[in-house]
């Protein structure tokens, strides 16, 4: 399943409920630059997530690198080129493989 994180708290809830109710275990597939688990991605209590968002930088406006956590809606809508926008989007995309635990 591909995930484009937009509202991490709600999306983490989906993963948690599928784990709790259906026994799904989710494993991150190595397809991008972000190796955060679904439990950590966008979680303000997660040191690794905070580090990812503060240390991952994207070019904005062709000449300025900005941390993901510092990029504003105005940057996205008014300053980014198509290539910069695509790089920004990729920073929020992950692919997971879900497996349902089978009863013996």
N, C-alpha and C positions, 0 to 999 in steps of 0.2 A: 504494500500500500504506500503510495506517495503522499506525503504531507507537506503542504505549504502552510507553515505556522503563521496564523494571523491573530488568534486569540488564545495564547498558550494555556491559560488556565482552563478554558472550556475544552480545548483539544486534549489536554492531559486527563481531564475527566472521562473522555471517551476511552482512552487507553486503560485507565484504572477500572472503569466499569466492565470493559470487555475482559479484562484480566479476572476481576472478582466474580462476575456473573457467568462467564463462558469458559473460563480457564485458559484464555489466550495468553501465550507468552510472545512478546514482541522482541525481535532482534533487529538492530540497526544494520542496514546493508551499506557497505563501503562505496558509496556513489558520489559523495561530495566532500566538502572541506570541513563540515561540522560533524564531530563525533560525540555529541551530547546525547544522552539517553532521553527517552520521552519524559522521564521523571524530572530531568534537569532543564530541558530546553525552555528558556524564558521564565524559569522559576527564580524569583528574586532572592529566595533563601539558598540558592545553589551557588557556591563560590565558583564552580567551573562555568556555569552559565554567565555569571557576571563578568568573569574573565573573558569569555568568548565575545560578549557584546561590547566590552570596552577595548579589547585588543584586536579584534577583526576590523580592518579598515577598508573602506570602499572609496574610490575616487568620486568626487562630486564636482561637477562643473569643469572637469578637465585638468584642474591644477591643485585641487585640495583633497587630501585624504582625511576622511572622517570616520570615527568609530561608529559601528552600527548603532550604539546607544545614543549617539549625538545627531544622527540623521533625522531631519524633520520632514514633515509632510510637504512643506514648501520646497525642500531640497529635492524630494522625489518628483514632485509635480513640475517644478520650474527650472531646476538647474542640471539635472542628470541627462546625459546623452542616453541613447538606446542601449549602448554597451554597458554603461554604468548602471542603468536600471536593471539590466539582465543580471549583472554581477550581484547587485543588491538582492534581487529576488532569489538567486541561487543560494544565498546565505541563509535563507529561511526554508529551504526545501530539503527534506530527508526522505529516505525510502526505508520502510520496515517490512520484515517478513513476520507474519503472525502464524503461530501454530497452536491449534487447539489440543489441549491435553486429552489424550484418549484414555478412557477407563479400561483396565485390563479385563 
